[in-house]
Amino acid sequence: MIDLTIPPRPWLTRTRLYHVVGWGIRIYVACLLVVGLYSVLWLAEVAGYLDQRTLAVIWLAVAGMGSTFLVLLVPLYYSSRLRS
């Protein structure tokens, strides 16, 4: 008998590796931007350029954006798991 099965493609291909490295660079740049923003806010607070009310609003906005991201991430995660 002749075996006509097609061998499976390798999991790690050059294209997939490029995509992983690309996402890694994007995440790295995003982390640098967030840390830089936190550093600027911290320096502005230490230097006395921001009053307590403005600083509280900024931190509440950061917490709100993080919470919104997490709330949106849960349905996106489960919808992507159902499709694959």
Wavefront OBJ file of the C-alpha trace (Angstrom):
o trace
v 0.000 0.000 0.000
v 1.112 3.530 -0.751
v 1.116 6.005 2.105
v -0.295 9.320 0.849
v -0.228 11.228 4.118
v 1.412 14.612 4.095
v 4.019 15.091 6.813
v 3.104 17.760 9.337
v 4.700 21.164 8.965
v 7.319 21.985 11.547
v 6.005 24.060 14.445
v 8.853 26.552 14.362
v 9.247 28.108 10.950
v 11.239 31.153 9.945
v 8.063 33.191 9.430
v 6.706 32.298 12.862
v 10.054 33.136 14.427
v 9.976 36.569 12.729
v 6.473 37.160 14.103
v 7.517 36.167 17.623
v 10.561 38.439 17.510
v 8.410 41.268 16.129
v 5.900 40.929 18.959
v 8.755 40.751 21.446
v 10.157 44.039 20.143
v 6.714 45.673 20.293
v 6.224 44.536 23.898
v 9.719 45.742 24.809
v 9.069 49.198 23.307
v 5.686 49.417 25.058
v 7.325 48.553 28.389
v 9.987 51.199 27.809
v 7.292 53.793 27.100
v 5.325 52.898 30.231
v 8.416 52.932 32.447
v 9.503 56.225 30.897
v 6.095 57.766 31.547
v 6.136 56.568 35.157
v 9.633 57.996 35.572
v 8.568 61.389 34.201
v 5.539 61.431 36.514
v 7.696 60.489 39.481
v 10.251 63.192 38.678
v 7.495 65.787 38.227
v 6.049 64.785 41.595
v 9.408 64.965 43.363
v 10.200 68.314 41.747
v 6.839 69.691 42.873
v 5.383 70.396 39.427
v 2.257 68.330 40.077
v -0.105 68.961 42.930
v -1.724 66.075 44.772
v -5.069 66.441 43.011
v -3.571 66.238 39.504
v -1.390 63.317 40.516
v -4.373 61.458 41.977
v -6.338 61.967 38.751
v -3.402 60.673 36.697
v -3.036 57.515 38.810
v -6.793 56.905 38.758
v -6.744 57.223 34.962
v -3.866 54.739 34.726
v -5.730 52.307 36.986
v -8.920 52.788 34.948
v -7.140 52.080 31.669
v -5.548 48.968 33.149
v -8.892 47.717 34.442
v -10.565 48.401 31.095
v -7.789 46.499 29.332
v -8.268 43.505 31.618
v -12.059 43.568 31.205
v -11.681 43.602 27.413
v -8.931 40.989 27.475
v -11.058 38.248 29.078
v -13.701 37.963 26.306
v -11.032 38.318 23.622
v -9.053 35.480 25.180
v -12.045 33.143 25.353
v -13.240 33.997 21.841
v -9.780 33.257 20.454
v -9.707 29.931 22.315
v -13.067 28.906 20.829
v -11.973 29.567 17.231
v -8.803 27.490 17.347
l 1 2 3 4 5 6 7 8 9 10 11 12 13 14 15 16 17 18 19 20 21 22 23 24 25 26 27 28 29 30 31 32 33 34 35 36 37 38 39 40 41 42 43 44 45 46 47 48 49 50 51 52 53 54 55 56 57 58 59 60 61 62 63 64 65 66 67 68 69 70 71 72 73 74 75 76 77 78 79 80 81 82 83 84
